[in-house]
Amino acid sequence: MAATDRPTIVLNHRADRASPYGPPMTSVLSRHEFTIARDTISAWPGYAPTPLIGLPGIADRAGIAQVHYKDESGRFGLGSFKALGGAYAVARLLCREVGRRTGSPEIGVADILAGRYGDMISDITVCCATDGNHGRSVAWGAQTFGCRCVIFIHATVSDGRKEAIESFGARVVRTAGNYDDSVREAQENADREGWFVVSDTSYEGYREIPKDVMQGYTLMAQEAIDQLPYTDPPTHLFLQTGVGGMAAAVCAQFWQHYGPPRPLTVLADPRNSECWYESIRHGRPTAVHGDLDTIMAGLACGEISHLAWDILERGADAVAVVDDDQAADSMRLLADRRYGDPAVVAGESAVAGLAALLTAAGDPQARQALGLDAGSRVVLFGTEGDTDPDVYRAIVGRSADDVRTGG
């Protein structure tokens, strides 16, 4: 492992791959709620499963059997997996609120899409804090379903990501401080104005809507399960974190589908935003502070989601720390077809899992600790494409279109 002031990888001694997916986890994400999310989202215009790409060159380089990469860059034209979460949570919120106002418990998304309650919905405002992709999804959902939207971004969110959110008709408010500060500002404004927060992170007294966000993400995981070319379960998942909603949703879906022993799950935290590393190391949710500076903008979070903790406290087997230069090199590796694999457009926040895999595979101690060997089958989730085209070009040296066309 890297010679730093602490190990690059920390093992979770509370994890138990042999244990079943029990009631504490089912109260967060369940098969019943997955079915509702799948049936709802798959009926939206433009829905199609995203591809699962085999990367045999990278697998050979890592000394393992297989690597598969779930490419979310084309999801609903929004460029990231977040389209599954924020927009779905907006739809569920509107159904509940219209049902409350009309006294009818049977309001469905089809009723909302048909415009049957347009006047009522147009008076509802949703809001959230974002590093970029979640806010874009919430804004797209608000535009699709007809409500108003205000998005809060912190100081270091790029202008490109701000403009992308505004393109869906949302009002964007830039705040001082980091992501966690913008979360608090969004909640304070919502409390004062009577808005509805649609956050992808949970905190004290706020759990229902983040559950919907995470449940939307489970569709991505199930698509990957259905697309895998082998019947045996994958041996490992390497999952980037942020607040942890995506990682928890993927871990939960694989755990429920395959049962024990589930795949060994490794989380990947950006350096300077290591809230999952610290939480697993201390055995409790632990915040990190400061500017949380990393090129992996969508993962720049200092506080974990407590809903995600309910699953990953036992479901995450280890956490690895990823440096910015490792993430940048992983983006270029995929774009340049370095090991002969298909070219893939992956944004800064899509590659932490890949970077963690390559780092662990090249370290004898880490390989042994994580059980990586010639028979390992690894699944990665490429959670975004070039969601900021200027940032992507600056890192990779070419535009996403050039990468896709071989230019």
C-alpha positions, 0 to 999 in steps of 0.5 A: 500500500502507498507509503502515506501517513495512513493506509490507502485502503482501510478494511471494514471489520463490521462487514459480513458477506455471509449475512443476509440482506436483513430488515434494517437494510430492507427498510431503506431499499426493498425489492417491492420499492424497486419494482415500483421504481423500475415500472415507473422509470421504464415507462418514461419517454426515452428510457433504455438500459445503458450499455455494460462494456467489457474491458478485457484489456484492463482485466488482463492488466490488473491480473484478473478474469473480467472487468465490466463497466456500466456506462451511464454517459447516455442516460436520458441525454443528461450524461449521468446516472443521476437522471434515475434518482433526482427525477424519480424522487421529484415524480414521487414527491409530486404524486404524494403532494397532489394526493394530499391536496386532493384527498386521493391516494391513487395519483400516479406518474401517468396522471402527472405526465398527462397534465391532469393536475398542471395548475396545482403542480405549477405552484409547487417548487422543488429545490436541492443542493448539488455538485452538478449532476443531481441538480441537473436531474432534479431540474430535468424532472421539474421541467418534465413534470411541470413544477418550479425548481431552484438549485443551490451550487457551492463556490467551486461548481463550474460555470459549465455545470451551472449553465447545464442546470439552467438549460432545464429552466431552473433558477440557480443560486451560487452559495459560499462554502462547500457542498455541505454548506449548500445543503444546509442553505437549501434546507433553510430556504425551503423551510422559509419559502415552503419549498420541497427539498429533493436531496440525494443525502439524508440527515436527521428528520429527512429520509423519505425523499433520499430513499426515493433517489436511491431506489431510482439508482437500483434500476441501474444496478439491476440492468447491469445484473441482467446484462452480465454475460455469466451466471455466477455473481461478480466477485467484486464491486468497486464503487465511487462514493460521494455521500454514498447513495449510489454505492449503497443502492448498487450494493443493496441490489446485488446483495438482494439479487445474489444473496450471501455471499454477496460480491465484495464491495470496495468504496472509492473516496477522493482524497480531501473528501474522505468521509467514507474512509473516516466513517468506516475507520471510526465505525460511525458516520464521521465528517471531514471538513475544509474545501473538499477540493478534488477534480472529482466534483460530483464526489466532493462531499464531507458528510455521508448519507445516513441512509447509505450508512444503514446499508454500507456499515455492513455492506462495504468491505473496504474503502480506498482513497483515490488521488486526482492524478489517478482519476485523471489518468483513468479518464485518459486510459479509457479514452485512449484505448490504452490496453486495447479496450473500446474507447469510453467517455468517462467524466471525473466522477465516473472513474474513482472505482476504476482507479481504486481497482488498478491501484489495488491490483498493483499492490500485493498487500491490497490484492491479498486483503481484497481477494483479487486474483486471476479468477476475479470478476469486477463490475464498475459503474461509470456514473457520468460522461463529459458532464462538463465538456470543457473540464473533460477536454482539459483533462483528456486533451480531446473532446468527447466527440473526438474520443467517440469517433476515434479523432 
